[in-house]
Amino acid sequence: MRRRMFLAIPAAAAIPAPRRLRLTVAADGTGDHTSVQAAIDAVPAGEPAIIGVRPGTYLGQVIIPAGKPMIELRGLGRSPADVVIADDRANGTPKPDGGTWGTSGSASVTVDGAGLRVTRLTFANLFDEAAHPEITNRQAVAVLTRADRLVFDRVRFLGNQDTLYVNSSAAGVIARAYFRDCYVEGDVDFIFGRATAVFDRCHIHSLNRASTPAGYVTAPSTDRTNPYGLLFHRSRFTSDAPPGSVFLGRPWHPSQDPEAIGQTIIRESWIGAHIPAAPWTDFGTWPWEEARFAEYRNTGPGATVTPDRPQLTREEAAAYTVDAALRGADGWNPCGRG
C-alpha cells in the first residue's frame, strides 16, 4: 500500500485590522486631554479614532468637522449620566463679536463628520430661560447633526426648545442617524430637521412649560424627495405636562420652503396621556394635513385612534421599518440585523 505524501502549506498570515488612534479625556488631567474639543482637534484629518471620556461635566462648544469622519465617543462611566458634554448658549445669546448665535450656532455639539458613533454619555444645552428674560429667541440646541451614518447608543439629549436638530449638509441631501435606547427631552419642537432619523426603543420626554399648548415633540422638514424622515419604533412618549397638552408634531418649512414635506411616523410605541386625540397641528400657514404624519399600532392612553390620526395599513407599515429607513443605496445596517 502506497503512503500518500501531504505537503504542509503554511497558513496565510493574518492581516491585522488597522489600528485606531485612542485618546482619553479626563477633566482632572489624568488623560490625554482635559476637554472633548482638544481631543477631537488632536485627531489627524481622515484618521479614525476612539475617544474615551471619563466621568465629569465638560463645558464648552464641541465641533466635529467634516474632515474628521469615523470618530467614536465613548462615555467611560457606569451610566450615560456620568459623562455630560454641555454648553449654555441660545439662538438669541449675544456673540462676542456682535450679533447673536442663531439656532444652528447655539448647538452645544455640532456633527459634520460622517460615521460618528457615540455610546453611554449625555449631551445637554444648559441655557437657563428663566435667568434670561431679555432673550426671546430661546432655541437652544444640544446636538446638531449634518453628517451621514451616525449612531447614538444609550445617549441622553437634554434641553428645552429645539434640543435635537437632525439635519443634513444641504436641502435635498440625505443624512441618516440611528438612535438606539436613547433618551430625549425638551418642550418646543425638540426633535426637528430634515434628516432621516430613526429612534429605536427610545424614551421621548416632553417637559411641562406651563403654557398652552405645553409643547410639540417633532417638527420635521423632510425634503419631498426623501422617502424617510423621523421614524419612532417601539419607543415611549412620556410627560409631566397636563393631559392633552402636547402635540406630536407640526410641519416645519425652513425659509418657507415648499419642498419641505415633513415626515414623522410613530409605530408600535407607547404614548402617554399628554398627547391629545388630535395630535398633529399646523405650523404657521402650513397645514399638518399636507405633511407625512402617520401612526401604526401604538398603545397607551394617548394613542386613541381618531379621524385626525392617519394610520398606516399593514402593507404601508412594511415599507417603514428601521432597516428600510436606514439602508439607503449603500446597504447601511447599523442595527446588525440580517
Disulfide bonds with the S-S distance in Angstrom:
none
